[in-house]
Amino acid sequence: MDSVPPLLDHLVLATPDLAATVADFARRTGVTPVPGGAHPDLGTRNHLVSLGGSGYLEIIGPDPDRSVPPGARPFGVDGLAAARTVTWAISPPDLDAAVADARALGYDPGTPHPMSRRRPDGTLLSWRLTDSATAHPSGLVPFLIDWGSSLHPAASGLPVTPLLAVSATVPDPAALRPLLRALGTDLALTEGPVGLSFTVDTPRGAVTFR
């Protein structure tokens, strides 16, 4: 299989300290992620780096300028002791058809719902994604996203660290493979504790994040 999953839209590197993780990424790679924007209702903000092509890396953490939201922040950032690659997203050609196809094959990725954020320049980005209690708890089965008419983040002039590979470990790889196939994608899986890692090409050589 390819070292980069089919239909990859973005990887999610979650952190309890956004500034520290952005600084660490810059130190290790020689490339500084740029601010993506805030998610006011969720109490988070992000920084972004292109992974080449139509993929990007989202580094997401608590927004220091906003109070803690009533519910938990997304991607479990409130419970993290350190930065960790927690999940990934794919962008199928037709989001609704992909959801229907996956359900027909026995996996429910959740019902798509709308979200939005403003870029630092004020541009509003709107998208739909699947995000629900039906998602696999490991984070290794991707959620689905559709950017609609919004400019895709990877097309907005981000700094680039080309993606070389994505892989994961999980106690029972065989249990995940049918779910990935139901979504029309794949992921290099080996047996071990739950973990997701990726390697990027940088001015300082290949660098792996977990």
N, C-alpha and C positions, 0 to 999 in steps of 0.2 A: 504494500500500500504506500501511497505518498506520505512524506514526512509532514506535510501540511494538510490538515483536514479539508475535504471538499466543502464548499459553500461558506468557509470561515468568514465571519464578519469582524468579530473582535474578541480579544482575550481580556479578562477582568483580573487585575492585580489589586486586591483590596488591602487596606492598611489602616491601622488606628491613628497614624500620624502622616498625613499627606505630604507635608513639607519635607519631612525626613526621608520618606520613600522616594520622592522626586529627586532630592539631592543625592541619594544613594544610587539611583538609576543613572544620573548624570556622571557621577564619579566613576562608576564601573564601565560605562559605555562611551563616555565622551560626548553624549548627545543629551540635551536637556529637554524633557517633555514640556509642552506648552499648555497653559490653562485652557480647559475645554468649556467650563461653565459650572453653574450651581444648579442643584435640584432642591429648590426652596421647600417643597412639601416633605422632602425626605431627610433634610439636614445633612446632605452630602455635597461635595463638589469633586471635579476630576481634572486630571491632566492627561494629555494624549500624545502618542507617538505613532506615526505610520509604520506598518509592518511591511510596506511595499504592496503594490497592487491595490486591491479593495479592502485590505485588512488593516486593523489598527489595534493598539494597546490602550486600554483604559486603566489608569491608576486612580482609584476612587477611595475617598476617606471622609471622615467627619469635616463638615464646614465650620471652621472656627468662628465665623461671623454670624452663625445662627444657633439658636438654642436647640436643645435636644428635642426631637419631634415626639409626639405622643406614643407612636409605635416604634418598633425597632428600626434602625437604619438598615438599608438593603445590604445584601452580601455578607451579613454577619459582622460588619466592621466593629460593632460595639463589643464583641466578644473576642476579638483578635489581640494576641500579645505582640505580634509582629506581622509584617507584610506577607501576603500569601496569594498565589494564583488560585482563585477560588472557582472560576467557571469560565465558560466561553459561549459565544453566540454564533449562529449561522444566519445567513440571509438567503432564503430560497427565492426562486423567481416569482412564486405566487404563495404568499404566506397562508392564506385561508385554505388553499388547496393542499398545502403541505401539512397543515394541521389535520385536515380531513383524512388524508392518506395515512398519516401516522396512527390516527385513531382506528382506521380500518385494519391496521396491522397490529393492533393491540397495545399501542402506547399513546397516552393522552398528554401532549405537551402543555396543555392549558389553553384557555380562551384568550385570544389577542386583546389587548387593551391599549388605549392611547397614553402617551407620555410626551413631555416636552422640556426643553431647557433653553436658556439664552446663552449664546456665545458671548465672550467678553466684548465683542464689537456691537452687541445688541441684537444680532440676527437670531430669530426664533427658529429652533430646530424641533420638528415634530416627528414622531415615529409611533409605530405599534409594536408591541412585543408580547410574547407569552411569558407569564410569570405567575405561578400559582403553586398551591400546595401539592399539585400533581407532579411537579418537577422531581427528578431523581435526587435524593438527598446528598449524593456524593458531589454534585456539581459537575460531574464529568459528562453528563448528557446535556448538550447545549440547549439554551433557550433560542427562540426564533425571533427575528426582528425584521421589520419592513420600514425603510426610511421614507417611503412615499415620494413626495415632491421635494423634500428637503435635500440640501447638498450633503452628500455623505461626508462624515468627518475625515476620512482618508483622502478626500479630494479637496481639502481646504488648506493645502499648503503646509501640512505638518512636517516636522523633522522626521527623517526616515532611519529606521534600523531594520533592514530586511529580515523577515522571518525565515529561519532555516529549518526548524522542526518544532513539533508539538507532540508530547507524549504524556502518558499517565500510568499510574499504578492503582490497582484496586484488588481487594481480596478475591473477587470472583469475576475475572474478565469475561467469561462466557455469558454471564447474566446481562452484561451491558451491551454486548455486540448486537443483539436483535433490536434494541432500542435505538442504537445509532443507525442501523440499517433502515428502520422505520422512518427516520428523519432524512434519509438520503445522504448521510455523511459517514465518516469513519474516524477512528482515533487509534493511534498506536497504544495498545494496552499490554501491560505485564502484571503479573501477580505481586501484590505487596500492599502496604498501607495506602489508604486513599491519598492521592497526590496528583497534581497537574503541573507540568513544567513546560517551558518553551525556551528555545535558543534563538538569539538574534545575531546578525552580523553587524559589527560596529567598528568605528575607527580604532578601537583597542582590541579587535579580534572578536571571536565568537564568545558570547556571554550567555549563560543559562540562568533563568529565574525560576523559582519554585513557589 
